Amino acid sequence: MPPQSQFPYCLDFLRRRALYVTDLDAKAVQAAPFYYLYLRGHARRVLSVPFAASGAGADPVFLFSPGRCGSTLMSRVLFEAGIASVSEPDFYTQLGSWLWSRPFNPLAGVYRDAMWKMSQDLAAGLGAVPVVKLRAECARAPELFVRNPAASSLVLFRRFETWSRSTAQVFGASPEKAVRKYLTALRCYAWLRRHSRCLAIRYEDWLTDPAAAAGNLGSFLGQPIGLDAVARALGRQSQAGTPLERCRRSDWQAKWDGALRLWQSPRLVTARDRLDLPNVWD
């Protein structure tokens, strides 16, 4: 296994190798808004090692979301509370892509096994089993990240109205794409409720009742989260210094209006009802 100062970065699918960045500070890795950007920007030496089979180490707690709903803020809360966590490692995003997550891919099992081994190396580098914030794309295949019903998982949502506005402003997503993305996260939540120990969290709760939000999350993780940690996290821009901090579209209003109309259409209301979920979108 790579030494603890080396962190898994990405998978080289063609060569069946895993890339690790060496000589990084574990605290800085966790403090970064995005793990993949930090490794990319601070890499001085990179190791390429053959895929290895995963062992019996504890699995991370994966945090799913549709994006633009405060998951970076929540990662910051965990960091301030001294709970091991990282935000968006690239090797998980790679496995969540359409091609590699499909069960018909004959090598899917090989790559998934490599992902679990890299997860164990990530935990070794941090010195603890982490909470891993995943990119929104990973919600399309939650089954990749849960391999036993005792696994713990988190899902973070934001009211659809404010979420779709933020998504239109930052990404300029079409109404169809925005609604599909949110609905994918809801389906992910429905699957996780059936196949894991899952906690759903709302972004608004961190703003209206941070004590209750911190208490619920801390109780679920079995680690206390003090209000001082929440205050420090809320007191800074969680995406400061990243491309998303500066990304604002000028054509967002029409796309947001279209997403709201589509979300309230009879077809989408029926699709939501069929999932039989607690209402996390109002």
PyRosetta script that sets phi, psi and omega in degrees:
from pyrosetta import init, pose_from_sequence

init()
pose = pose_from_sequence("MPPQSQFPYCLDFLRRRALYVTDLDAKAVQAAPFYYLYLRGHARRVLSVPFAASGAGADPVFLFSPGRCGSTLMSRVLFEAGIASVSEPDFYTQLGSWLWSRPFNPLAGVYRDAMWKMSQDLAAGLGAVPVVKLRAECARAPELFVRNPAASSLVLFRRFETWSRSTAQVFGASPEKAVRKYLTALRCYAWLRRHSRCLAIRYEDWLTDPAAAAGNLGSFLGQPIGLDAVARALGRQSQAGTPLERCRRSDWQAKWDGALRLWQSPRLVTARDRLDLPNVWD")
pose.set_psi(1, 141.0)
pose.set_omega(1, 179.2)
pose.set_phi(2, -60.1)
pose.set_psi(2, 148.6)
pose.set_omega(2, 177.4)
pose.set_phi(3, -57.4)
pose.set_psi(3, 161.5)
pose.set_omega(3, -173.3)
pose.set_phi(4, -68.5)
pose.set_psi(4, -14.7)
pose.set_omega(4, 178.3)
pose.set_phi(5, -86.0)
pose.set_psi(5, 5.9)
pose.set_omega(5, -178.3)
pose.set_phi(6, -114.3)
pose.set_psi(6, 132.6)
pose.set_omega(6, -173.1)
pose.set_phi(7, -119.5)
pose.set_psi(7, 137.0)
pose.set_omega(7, 179.8)
pose.set_phi(8, -67.0)
pose.set_psi(8, 134.0)
pose.set_omega(8, -177.4)
pose.set_phi(9, -108.8)
pose.set_psi(9, -60.6)
pose.set_omega(9, -176.0)
pose.set_phi(10, -155.3)
pose.set_psi(10, 171.3)
pose.set_omega(10, 177.9)
pose.set_phi(11, -101.3)
pose.set_psi(11, 136.2)
pose.set_omega(11, 171.4)
pose.set_phi(12, -100.0)
pose.set_psi(12, 94.9)
pose.set_omega(12, -172.3)
pose.set_phi(13, -63.9)
pose.set_psi(13, -41.8)
pose.set_omega(13, -174.3)
pose.set_phi(14, -65.8)
pose.set_psi(14, -39.2)
pose.set_omega(14, -178.0)
pose.set_phi(15, -95.1)
pose.set_psi(15, -2.9)
pose.set_omega(15, -177.9)
pose.set_phi(16, 54.6)
pose.set_psi(16, 53.1)
pose.set_omega(16, 179.2)
pose.set_phi(17, -133.3)
pose.set_psi(17, 159.1)
pose.set_omega(17, 177.5)
pose.set_phi(18, -113.8)
pose.set_psi(18, 138.5)
pose.set_omega(18, -179.8)
pose.set_phi(19, -102.8)
pose.set_psi(19, 134.8)
pose.set_omega(19, 179.2)
pose.set_phi(20, -124.6)
pose.set_psi(20, 141.1)
pose.set_omega(20, 173.6)
pose.set_phi(21, -99.2)
pose.set_psi(21, 132.8)
pose.set_omega(21, -173.0)
pose.set_phi(22, -100.0)
pose.set_psi(22, 164.0)
pose.set_omega(22, 169.2)
pose.set_phi(23, 57.9)
pose.set_psi(23, 49.6)
pose.set_omega(23, 176.8)
pose.set_phi(24, -112.3)
pose.set_psi(24, 151.2)
pose.set_omega(24, 178.1)
pose.set_phi(25, -85.2)
pose.set_psi(25, 125.2)
pose.set_omega(25, -175.3)
pose.set_phi(26, -61.0)
pose.set_psi(26, -36.7)
pose.set_omega(26, -179.2)
pose.set_phi(27, -68.2)
pose.set_psi(27, -40.7)
pose.set_omega(27, 178.7)
pose.set_phi(28, -65.6)
pose.set_psi(28, -37.1)
pose.set_omega(28, 177.9)
pose.set_phi(29, -60.6)
pose.set_psi(29, -41.4)
pose.set_omega(29, -178.9)
pose.set_phi(30, -75.8)
pose.set_psi(30, -30.8)
pose.set_omega(30, -178.8)
pose.set_phi(31, -74.2)
pose.set_psi(31, -20.2)
pose.set_omega(31, -176.6)
pose.set_phi(32, -66.3)
pose.set_psi(32, 137.2)
pose.set_omega(32, 176.1)
pose.set_phi(33, -57.4)
pose.set_psi(33, -34.9)
pose.set_omega(33, 179.2)
pose.set_phi(34, -136.9)
pose.set_psi(34, 118.7)
pose.set_omega(34, -179.3)
pose.set_phi(35, -55.1)
pose.set_psi(35, -47.3)
pose.set_omega(35, -174.7)
pose.set_phi(36, -65.2)
pose.set_psi(36, -37.0)
pose.set_omega(36, 178.0)
pose.set_phi(37, -68.5)
pose.set_psi(37, -37.9)
pose.set_omega(37, -179.8)
pose.set_phi(38, -65.5)
pose.set_psi(38, -46.0)
pose.set_omega(38, 179.3)
pose.set_phi(39, -63.6)
pose.set_psi(39, -41.1)
pose.set_omega(39, 179.8)
pose.set_phi(40, -64.1)
pose.set_psi(40, -38.8)
pose.set_omega(40, -176.7)
pose.set_phi(41, -81.1)
pose.set_psi(41, -20.4)
pose.set_omega(41, -175.6)
pose.set_phi(42, -114.6)
pose.set_psi(42, 5.9)
pose.set_omega(42, -179.1)
pose.set_phi(43, -69.4)
pose.set_psi(43, 127.0)
pose.set_omega(43, 173.6)
pose.set_phi(44, -118.0)
pose.set_psi(44, -32.3)
pose.set_omega(44, 176.1)
pose.set_phi(45, -134.4)
pose.set_psi(45, 134.7)
pose.set_omega(45, 180.0)
pose.set_phi(46, -125.3)
pose.set_psi(46, 131.6)
pose.set_omega(46, 176.5)
pose.set_phi(47, -102.3)
pose.set_psi(47, 140.0)
pose.set_omega(47, 173.8)
pose.set_phi(48, -115.0)
pose.set_psi(48, 117.7)
pose.set_omega(48, -175.6)
pose.set_phi(49, -125.3)
pose.set_psi(49, 151.0)
pose.set_omega(49, 178.2)
pose.set_phi(50, -64.1)
pose.set_psi(50, 151.9)
pose.set_omega(50, 173.7)
pose.set_phi(51, -55.7)
pose.set_psi(51, 142.3)
pose.set_omega(51, 176.7)
pose.set_phi(52, -127.4)
pose.set_psi(52, 149.9)
pose.set_omega(52, 178.4)
pose.set_phi(53, -70.2)
pose.set_psi(53, 146.3)
pose.set_omega(53, -179.8)
pose.set_phi(54, -76.6)
pose.set_psi(54, 150.4)
pose.set_omega(54, 177.8)
pose.set_phi(55, -98.3)
pose.set_psi(55, -147.5)
pose.set_omega(55, -173.5)
pose.set_phi(56, -109.6)
pose.set_psi(56, 26.3)
pose.set_omega(56, 179.9)
pose.set_phi(57, -70.5)
pose.set_psi(57, 163.4)
pose.set_omega(57, 179.0)
pose.set_phi(58, -68.6)
pose.set_psi(58, 144.4)
pose.set_omega(58, 179.9)
pose.set_phi(59, -83.8)
pose.set_psi(59, 149.5)
pose.set_omega(59, 174.6)
pose.set_phi(60, -63.8)
pose.set_psi(60, 164.7)
pose.set_omega(60, 167.8)
pose.set_phi(61, -93.7)
pose.set_psi(61, 115.2)
pose.set_omega(61, -176.1)
pose.set_phi(62, -91.4)
pose.set_psi(62, 136.3)
pose.set_omega(62, 178.4)
pose.set_phi(63, -107.4)
pose.set_psi(63, 115.1)
pose.set_omega(63, 178.8)
pose.set_phi(64, -101.9)
pose.set_psi(64, 153.9)
pose.set_omega(64, 175.2)
pose.set_phi(65, -168.0)
pose.set_psi(65, 166.2)
pose.set_omega(65, 172.1)
pose.set_phi(66, -85.0)
pose.set_psi(66, 7.5)
pose.set_omega(66, -176.8)
pose.set_phi(67, 80.2)
pose.set_psi(67, 162.6)
pose.set_omega(67, 178.3)
pose.set_phi(68, 55.1)
pose.set_psi(68, 37.9)
pose.set_omega(68, 179.3)
pose.set_phi(69, -138.1)
pose.set_psi(69, 23.7)
pose.set_omega(69, 174.0)
pose.set_phi(70, 91.3)
pose.set_psi(70, 15.7)
pose.set_omega(70, -179.8)
pose.set_phi(71, -68.1)
pose.set_psi(71, -32.9)
pose.set_omega(71, 175.8)
pose.set_phi(72, -66.9)
pose.set_psi(72, -38.6)
pose.set_omega(72, 174.6)
pose.set_phi(73, -60.9)
pose.set_psi(73, -43.4)
pose.set_omega(73, -179.0)
pose.set_phi(74, -65.5)
pose.set_psi(74, -36.8)
pose.set_omega(74, 174.7)
pose.set_phi(75, -60.1)
pose.set_psi(75, -38.4)
pose.set_omega(75, 179.3)
pose.set_phi(76, -67.1)
pose.set_psi(76, -38.8)
pose.set_omega(76, 176.6)
pose.set_phi(77, -59.1)
pose.set_psi(77, -45.2)
pose.set_omega(77, 179.7)
pose.set_phi(78, -62.1)
pose.set_psi(78, -42.9)
pose.set_omega(78, 179.2)
pose.set_phi(79, -61.3)
pose.set_psi(79, -46.8)
pose.set_omega(79, -179.1)
pose.set_phi(80, -64.0)
pose.set_psi(80, -27.7)
pose.set_omega(80, 179.3)
pose.set_phi(81, -85.8)
pose.set_psi(81, -0.6)
pose.set_omega(81, 179.1)
pose.set_phi(82, 77.8)
pose.set_psi(82, 22.1)
pose.set_omega(82, 178.4)
pose.set_phi(83, -99.2)
pose.set_psi(83, 126.6)
pose.set_omega(83, -176.9)
pose.set_phi(84, -57.6)
pose.set_psi(84, 129.4)
pose.set_omega(84, -179.7)
pose.set_phi(85, -162.5)
pose.set_psi(85, 152.8)
pose.set_omega(85, 174.4)
pose.set_phi(86, -141.2)
pose.set_psi(86, 158.0)
pose.set_omega(86, -173.8)
pose.set_phi(87, -118.4)
pose.set_psi(87, 110.1)
pose.set_omega(87, 170.2)
pose.set_phi(88, 63.2)
pose.set_psi(88, 59.9)
pose.set_omega(88, 169.1)
pose.set_phi(89, -63.0)
pose.set_psi(89, 141.0)
pose.set_omega(89, -174.0)
pose.set_phi(90, -68.0)
pose.set_psi(90, -32.6)
pose.set_omega(90, -174.1)
pose.set_phi(91, -67.1)
pose.set_psi(91, -27.5)
pose.set_omega(91, 174.1)
pose.set_phi(92, -71.5)
pose.set_psi(92, -41.4)
pose.set_omega(92, 178.5)
pose.set_phi(93, -60.8)
pose.set_psi(93, -40.1)
pose.set_omega(93, 178.5)
pose.set_phi(94, -59.3)
pose.set_psi(94, -45.4)
pose.set_omega(94, -179.1)
pose.set_phi(95, -68.3)
pose.set_psi(95, -26.9)
pose.set_omega(95, 179.9)
pose.set_phi(96, -81.1)
pose.set_psi(96, -5.4)
pose.set_omega(96, 179.1)
pose.set_phi(97, -65.9)
pose.set_psi(97, 160.1)
pose.set_omega(97, -173.5)
pose.set_phi(98, -58.8)
pose.set_psi(98, -46.6)
pose.set_omega(98, -174.1)
pose.set_phi(99, -64.4)
pose.set_psi(99, -49.3)
pose.set_omega(99, -170.9)
pose.set_phi(100, -81.4)
pose.set_psi(100, -15.3)
pose.set_omega(100, 179.9)
pose.set_phi(101, -91.2)
pose.set_psi(101, -5.2)
pose.set_omega(101, -177.4)
pose.set_phi(102, -76.8)
pose.set_psi(102, 134.2)
pose.set_omega(102, -178.8)
pose.set_phi(103, -65.4)
pose.set_psi(103, -21.4)
pose.set_omega(103, -179.8)
pose.set_phi(104, -76.3)
pose.set_psi(104, -9.5)
pose.set_omega(104, 177.4)
pose.set_phi(105, -70.8)
pose.set_psi(105, 117.9)
pose.set_omega(105, -174.8)
pose.set_phi(106, -65.0)
pose.set_psi(106, -18.7)
pose.set_omega(106, -179.1)
pose.set_phi(107, -101.9)
pose.set_psi(107, 6.3)
pose.set_omega(107, -175.8)
pose.set_phi(108, -56.7)
pose.set_psi(108, -40.3)
pose.set_omega(108, -179.4)
pose.set_phi(109, -65.6)
pose.set_psi(109, -35.9)
pose.set_omega(109, 178.5)
pose.set_phi(110, -64.2)
pose.set_psi(110, -45.5)
pose.set_omega(110, -177.8)
pose.set_phi(111, -70.5)
pose.set_psi(111, -36.4)
pose.set_omega(111, 179.2)
pose.set_phi(112, -66.6)
pose.set_psi(112, -39.7)
pose.set_omega(112, 177.4)
pose.set_phi(113, -61.8)
pose.set_psi(113, -39.8)
pose.set_omega(113, 177.1)
pose.set_phi(114, -64.0)
pose.set_psi(114, -37.6)
pose.set_omega(114, 178.6)
pose.set_phi(115, -62.1)
pose.set_psi(115, -42.6)
pose.set_omega(115, 179.8)
pose.set_phi(116, -66.2)
pose.set_psi(116, -36.3)
pose.set_omega(116, 176.6)
pose.set_phi(117, -64.8)
pose.set_psi(117, -41.4)
pose.set_omega(117, 177.4)
pose.set_phi(118, -65.5)
pose.set_psi(118, -33.0)
pose.set_omega(118, 175.6)
pose.set_phi(119, -61.2)
pose.set_psi(119, -42.1)
pose.set_omega(119, 178.4)
pose.set_phi(120, -65.9)
pose.set_psi(120, -37.3)
pose.set_omega(120, 177.4)
pose.set_phi(121, -68.9)
pose.set_psi(121, -34.3)
pose.set_omega(121, 175.5)
pose.set_phi(122, -62.8)
pose.set_psi(122, -45.4)
pose.set_omega(122, 177.6)
pose.set_phi(123, -61.4)
pose.set_psi(123, -38.8)
pose.set_omega(123, 178.4)
pose.set_phi(124, -64.3)
pose.set_psi(124, -40.7)
pose.set_omega(124, 179.9)
pose.set_phi(125, -65.4)
pose.set_psi(125, -33.5)
pose.set_omega(125, -179.4)
pose.set_phi(126, -87.9)
pose.set_psi(126, -17.1)
pose.set_omega(126, -178.3)
pose.set_phi(127, 78.8)
pose.set_psi(127, 14.7)
pose.set_omega(127, -179.5)
pose.set_phi(128, -167.7)
pose.set_psi(128, 156.3)
pose.set_omega(128, 174.9)
pose.set_phi(129, -71.8)
pose.set_psi(129, 121.6)
pose.set_omega(129, -171.4)
pose.set_phi(130, -94.3)
pose.set_psi(130, 163.1)
pose.set_omega(130, 160.2)
pose.set_phi(131, -85.7)
pose.set_psi(131, 126.2)
pose.set_omega(131, -177.3)
pose.set_phi(132, -112.6)
pose.set_psi(132, 113.0)
pose.set_omega(132, 173.3)
pose.set_phi(133, -76.5)
pose.set_psi(133, 123.0)
pose.set_omega(133, 179.6)
pose.set_phi(134, -96.2)
pose.set_psi(134, 155.8)
pose.set_omega(134, 171.2)
pose.set_phi(135, -67.8)
pose.set_psi(135, 157.1)
pose.set_omega(135, -177.2)
pose.set_phi(136, -57.6)
pose.set_psi(136, -31.5)
pose.set_omega(136, -177.6)
pose.set_phi(137, -61.3)
pose.set_psi(137, -26.0)
pose.set_omega(137, -177.6)
pose.set_phi(138, -69.1)
pose.set_psi(138, -17.3)
pose.set_omega(138, 179.9)
pose.set_phi(139, -66.3)
pose.set_psi(139, -16.1)
pose.set_omega(139, 179.4)
pose.set_phi(140, -72.2)
pose.set_psi(140, -16.6)
pose.set_omega(140, -176.9)
pose.set_phi(141, -142.9)
pose.set_psi(141, 65.0)
pose.set_omega(141, -178.4)
pose.set_phi(142, -62.3)
pose.set_psi(142, -23.5)
pose.set_omega(142, -178.7)
pose.set_phi(143, -63.3)
pose.set_psi(143, -20.3)
pose.set_omega(143, 177.4)
pose.set_phi(144, -68.9)
pose.set_psi(144, -24.7)
pose.set_omega(144, -169.1)
pose.set_phi(145, -110.2)
pose.set_psi(145, 6.2)
pose.set_omega(145, 177.8)
pose.set_phi(146, -130.9)
pose.set_psi(146, 117.3)
pose.set_omega(146, -179.3)
pose.set_phi(147, -118.5)
pose.set_psi(147, 4.8)
pose.set_omega(147, 170.4)
pose.set_phi(148, -157.2)
pose.set_psi(148, 148.3)
pose.set_omega(148, -174.1)
pose.set_phi(149, -66.7)
pose.set_psi(149, -12.7)
pose.set_omega(149, 177.8)
pose.set_phi(150, -84.8)
pose.set_psi(150, -6.1)
pose.set_omega(150, -179.5)
pose.set_phi(151, -63.6)
pose.set_psi(151, 146.5)
pose.set_omega(151, 176.7)
pose.set_phi(152, -98.1)
pose.set_psi(152, 141.1)
pose.set_omega(152, 178.6)
pose.set_phi(153, -141.5)
pose.set_psi(153, 155.0)
pose.set_omega(153, 178.8)
pose.set_phi(154, -125.6)
pose.set_psi(154, 144.7)
pose.set_omega(154, 173.8)
pose.set_phi(155, -132.4)
pose.set_psi(155, 130.3)
pose.set_omega(155, -178.2)
pose.set_phi(156, -114.9)
pose.set_psi(156, 130.2)
pose.set_omega(156, 178.7)
pose.set_phi(157, -126.2)
pose.set_psi(157, 165.5)
pose.set_omega(157, 174.6)
pose.set_phi(158, -137.2)
pose.set_psi(158, 150.0)
pose.set_omega(158, 177.6)
pose.set_phi(159, -48.5)
pose.set_psi(159, 135.1)
pose.set_omega(159, -174.8)
pose.set_phi(160, -58.4)
pose.set_psi(160, -37.2)
pose.set_omega(160, -177.3)
pose.set_phi(161, -59.6)
pose.set_psi(161, -50.2)
pose.set_omega(161, -178.4)
pose.set_phi(162, -77.6)
pose.set_psi(162, -31.9)
pose.set_omega(162, 177.0)
pose.set_phi(163, -63.2)
pose.set_psi(163, -47.7)
pose.set_omega(163, -177.3)
pose.set_phi(164, -66.9)
pose.set_psi(164, -31.7)
pose.set_omega(164, 175.6)
pose.set_phi(165, -65.5)
pose.set_psi(165, -47.4)
pose.set_omega(165, 179.0)
pose.set_phi(166, -62.1)
pose.set_psi(166, -40.6)
pose.set_omega(166, 179.4)
pose.set_phi(167, -63.3)
pose.set_psi(167, -41.5)
pose.set_omega(167, 178.2)
pose.set_phi(168, -66.7)
pose.set_psi(168, -40.2)
pose.set_omega(168, -178.1)
pose.set_phi(169, -67.1)
pose.set_psi(169, -39.4)
pose.set_omega(169, -173.5)
pose.set_phi(170, -91.0)
pose.set_psi(170, -43.9)
pose.set_omega(170, -173.6)
pose.set_phi(171, -105.6)
pose.set_psi(171, -17.3)
pose.set_omega(171, -178.3)
pose.set_phi(172, 65.4)
pose.set_psi(172, 30.0)
pose.set_omega(172, -177.5)
pose.set_phi(173, -66.9)
pose.set_psi(173, 144.0)
pose.set_omega(173, 175.8)
pose.set_phi(174, -65.9)
pose.set_psi(174, 158.4)
pose.set_omega(174, 177.8)
pose.set_phi(175, -55.2)
pose.set_psi(175, -42.1)
pose.set_omega(175, -178.9)
pose.set_phi(176, -63.7)
pose.set_psi(176, -43.9)
pose.set_omega(176, -179.0)
pose.set_phi(177, -67.3)
pose.set_psi(177, -41.0)
pose.set_omega(177, -179.6)
pose.set_phi(178, -63.4)
pose.set_psi(178, -47.1)
pose.set_omega(178, -179.2)
pose.set_phi(179, -64.5)
pose.set_psi(179, -40.9)
pose.set_omega(179, 178.7)
pose.set_phi(180, -61.5)
pose.set_psi(180, -38.2)
pose.set_omega(180, -179.6)
pose.set_phi(181, -65.8)
pose.set_psi(181, -43.5)
pose.set_omega(181, -179.7)
pose.set_phi(182, -68.9)
pose.set_psi(182, -40.9)
pose.set_omega(182, 179.3)
pose.set_phi(183, -65.0)
pose.set_psi(183, -35.0)
pose.set_omega(183, 175.6)
pose.set_phi(184, -61.8)
pose.set_psi(184, -40.6)
pose.set_omega(184, 177.8)
pose.set_phi(185, -65.5)
pose.set_psi(185, -37.2)
pose.set_omega(185, 176.8)
pose.set_phi(186, -65.1)
pose.set_psi(186, -41.7)
pose.set_omega(186, 177.8)
pose.set_phi(187, -65.1)
pose.set_psi(187, -37.4)
pose.set_omega(187, 175.2)
pose.set_phi(188, -59.7)
pose.set_psi(188, -45.3)
pose.set_omega(188, 178.6)
pose.set_phi(189, -60.6)
pose.set_psi(189, -43.9)
pose.set_omega(189, 179.3)
pose.set_phi(190, -60.4)
pose.set_psi(190, -40.3)
pose.set_omega(190, 179.4)
pose.set_phi(191, -67.8)
pose.set_psi(191, -44.3)
pose.set_omega(191, -178.2)
pose.set_phi(192, -63.9)
pose.set_psi(192, -35.0)
pose.set_omega(192, 177.5)
pose.set_phi(193, -62.2)
pose.set_psi(193, -30.9)
pose.set_omega(193, -178.7)
pose.set_phi(194, -86.8)
pose.set_psi(194, -24.4)
pose.set_omega(194, -169.0)
pose.set_phi(195, -122.2)
pose.set_psi(195, 4.8)
pose.set_omega(195, 179.9)
pose.set_phi(196, -155.0)
pose.set_psi(196, 173.1)
pose.set_omega(196, 171.4)
pose.set_phi(197, -86.6)
pose.set_psi(197, 103.5)
pose.set_omega(197, -166.9)
pose.set_phi(198, -118.5)
pose.set_psi(198, 138.2)
pose.set_omega(198, 174.4)
pose.set_phi(199, -120.1)
pose.set_psi(199, 126.0)
pose.set_omega(199, 174.7)
pose.set_phi(200, -96.6)
pose.set_psi(200, 135.8)
pose.set_omega(200, -177.5)
pose.set_phi(201, -127.5)
pose.set_psi(201, 143.4)
pose.set_omega(201, 176.9)
pose.set_phi(202, -108.3)
pose.set_psi(202, 136.4)
pose.set_omega(202, 179.2)
pose.set_phi(203, -57.5)
pose.set_psi(203, -40.3)
pose.set_omega(203, -176.9)
pose.set_phi(204, -60.7)
pose.set_psi(204, -28.7)
pose.set_omega(204, -179.5)
pose.set_phi(205, -63.7)
pose.set_psi(205, -32.0)
pose.set_omega(205, 178.6)
pose.set_phi(206, -67.8)
pose.set_psi(206, -23.2)
pose.set_omega(206, -179.0)
pose.set_phi(207, -93.2)
pose.set_psi(207, -37.0)
pose.set_omega(207, -175.2)
pose.set_phi(208, -90.3)
pose.set_psi(208, -33.5)
pose.set_omega(208, -179.0)
pose.set_phi(209, -146.8)
pose.set_psi(209, 71.6)
pose.set_omega(209, -175.4)
pose.set_phi(210, -62.2)
pose.set_psi(210, -30.2)
pose.set_omega(210, -179.9)
pose.set_phi(211, -64.6)
pose.set_psi(211, -44.1)
pose.set_omega(211, 179.5)
pose.set_phi(212, -68.2)
pose.set_psi(212, -40.9)
pose.set_omega(212, 180.0)
pose.set_phi(213, -62.4)
pose.set_psi(213, -44.4)
pose.set_omega(213, 179.1)
pose.set_phi(214, -66.1)
pose.set_psi(214, -39.5)
pose.set_omega(214, 179.8)
pose.set_phi(215, -64.3)
pose.set_psi(215, -42.7)
pose.set_omega(215, -179.7)
pose.set_phi(216, -65.2)
pose.set_psi(216, -45.1)
pose.set_omega(216, -178.8)
pose.set_phi(217, -68.0)
pose.set_psi(217, -43.6)
pose.set_omega(217, 179.1)
pose.set_phi(218, -61.7)
pose.set_psi(218, -40.8)
pose.set_omega(218, 178.5)
pose.set_phi(219, -64.6)
pose.set_psi(219, -40.2)
pose.set_omega(219, 179.6)
pose.set_phi(220, -64.9)
pose.set_psi(220, -41.0)
pose.set_omega(220, -178.9)
pose.set_phi(221, -82.9)
pose.set_psi(221, -13.1)
pose.set_omega(221, -177.8)
pose.set_phi(222, 73.9)
pose.set_psi(222, 25.0)
pose.set_omega(222, 179.3)
pose.set_phi(223, -140.9)
pose.set_psi(223, 132.7)
pose.set_omega(223, -176.3)
pose.set_phi(224, -69.4)
pose.set_psi(224, 144.9)
pose.set_omega(224, 174.9)
pose.set_phi(225, -125.6)
pose.set_psi(225, 107.7)
pose.set_omega(225, -176.8)
pose.set_phi(226, -78.3)
pose.set_psi(226, 155.6)
pose.set_omega(226, 178.6)
pose.set_phi(227, -64.3)
pose.set_psi(227, -26.0)
pose.set_omega(227, 177.4)
pose.set_phi(228, -65.4)
pose.set_psi(228, -36.3)
pose.set_omega(228, 177.1)
pose.set_phi(229, -66.2)
pose.set_psi(229, -41.2)
pose.set_omega(229, 178.4)
pose.set_phi(230, -64.2)
pose.set_psi(230, -42.1)
pose.set_omega(230, -179.2)
pose.set_phi(231, -63.3)
pose.set_psi(231, -41.0)
pose.set_omega(231, 178.7)
pose.set_phi(232, -64.4)
pose.set_psi(232, -39.3)
pose.set_omega(232, -179.9)
pose.set_phi(233, -68.1)
pose.set_psi(233, -42.2)
pose.set_omega(233, 180.0)
pose.set_phi(234, -70.7)
pose.set_psi(234, -21.2)
pose.set_omega(234, -176.8)
pose.set_phi(235, -81.3)
pose.set_psi(235, 2.2)
pose.set_omega(235, 179.3)
pose.set_phi(236, -137.0)
pose.set_psi(236, 156.9)
pose.set_omega(236, 176.9)
pose.set_phi(237, -73.8)
pose.set_psi(237, 114.6)
pose.set_omega(237, -172.5)
pose.set_phi(238, -68.6)
pose.set_psi(238, -21.0)
pose.set_omega(238, -179.6)
pose.set_phi(239, -112.0)
pose.set_psi(239, 23.0)
pose.set_omega(239, 179.5)
pose.set_phi(240, -60.1)
pose.set_psi(240, 134.8)
pose.set_omega(240, 178.0)
pose.set_phi(241, 83.1)
pose.set_psi(241, 3.4)
pose.set_omega(241, 179.3)
pose.set_phi(242, -106.3)
pose.set_psi(242, 162.9)
pose.set_omega(242, 177.7)
pose.set_phi(243, -58.2)
pose.set_psi(243, -30.5)
pose.set_omega(243, -178.0)
pose.set_phi(244, -68.1)
pose.set_psi(244, -23.9)
pose.set_omega(244, 179.6)
pose.set_phi(245, -62.9)
pose.set_psi(245, -31.3)
pose.set_omega(245, -173.9)
pose.set_phi(246, -104.8)
pose.set_psi(246, 1.9)
pose.set_omega(246, -171.9)
pose.set_phi(247, -92.0)
pose.set_psi(247, 110.0)
pose.set_omega(247, 175.7)
pose.set_phi(248, -141.8)
pose.set_psi(248, 129.3)
pose.set_omega(248, -177.5)
pose.set_phi(249, -93.6)
pose.set_psi(249, 152.6)
pose.set_omega(249, 178.8)
pose.set_phi(250, -95.8)
pose.set_psi(250, -12.5)
pose.set_omega(250, -174.7)
pose.set_phi(251, -108.6)
pose.set_psi(251, 29.4)
pose.set_omega(251, -170.2)
pose.set_phi(252, -80.2)
pose.set_psi(252, -27.8)
pose.set_omega(252, -170.8)
pose.set_phi(253, -59.9)
pose.set_psi(253, -48.5)
pose.set_omega(253, -178.4)
pose.set_phi(254, -64.2)
pose.set_psi(254, -37.2)
pose.set_omega(254, 179.5)
pose.set_phi(255, -69.1)
pose.set_psi(255, -37.7)
pose.set_omega(255, 177.1)
pose.set_phi(256, -65.1)
pose.set_psi(256, -46.0)
pose.set_omega(256, 178.5)
pose.set_phi(257, -58.4)
pose.set_psi(257, -41.9)
pose.set_omega(257, 179.6)
pose.set_phi(258, -64.9)
pose.set_psi(258, -38.4)
pose.set_omega(258, 179.1)
pose.set_phi(259, -65.8)
pose.set_psi(259, -39.7)
pose.set_omega(259, 178.8)
pose.set_phi(260, -64.8)
pose.set_psi(260, -41.7)
pose.set_omega(260, 178.3)
pose.set_phi(261, -63.3)
pose.set_psi(261, -44.4)
pose.set_omega(261, -178.5)
pose.set_phi(262, -65.6)
pose.set_psi(262, -39.1)
pose.set_omega(262, -178.7)
pose.set_phi(263, -62.0)
pose.set_psi(263, -32.2)
pose.set_omega(263, -179.0)
pose.set_phi(264, -93.2)
pose.set_psi(264, 3.9)
pose.set_omega(264, 180.0)
pose.set_phi(265, -68.9)
pose.set_psi(265, 150.8)
pose.set_omega(265, -179.4)
pose.set_phi(266, -54.7)
pose.set_psi(266, -36.4)
pose.set_omega(266, -178.7)
pose.set_phi(267, -63.3)
pose.set_psi(267, -42.7)
pose.set_omega(267, -179.1)
pose.set_phi(268, -73.9)
pose.set_psi(268, -35.2)
pose.set_omega(268, 176.4)
pose.set_phi(269, -61.9)
pose.set_psi(269, -41.5)
pose.set_omega(269, 177.7)
pose.set_phi(270, -64.2)
pose.set_psi(270, -41.5)
pose.set_omega(270, 179.6)
pose.set_phi(271, -62.5)
pose.set_psi(271, -40.1)
pose.set_omega(271, 177.9)
pose.set_phi(272, -66.3)
pose.set_psi(272, -42.7)
pose.set_omega(272, -178.4)
pose.set_phi(273, -62.2)
pose.set_psi(273, -36.3)
pose.set_omega(273, -178.1)
pose.set_phi(274, -66.1)
pose.set_psi(274, -23.7)
pose.set_omega(274, 179.8)
pose.set_phi(275, -73.9)
pose.set_psi(275, -19.7)
pose.set_omega(275, 177.5)
pose.set_phi(276, 53.9)
pose.set_psi(276, 55.5)
pose.set_omega(276, -177.9)
pose.set_phi(277, -115.0)
pose.set_psi(277, 154.9)
pose.set_omega(277, 167.4)
pose.set_phi(278, -60.4)
pose.set_psi(278, 146.0)
pose.set_omega(278, -177.7)
pose.set_phi(279, -72.4)
pose.set_psi(279, 110.5)
pose.set_omega(279, 178.0)
pose.set_phi(280, -111.8)
pose.set_psi(280, 3.3)
pose.set_omega(280, -171.2)
pose.set_phi(281, -106.7)
pose.set_psi(281, -7.6)
pose.set_omega(281, 179.7)
pose.set_phi(282, -105.0)
pose.dump_pdb("model.pdb")
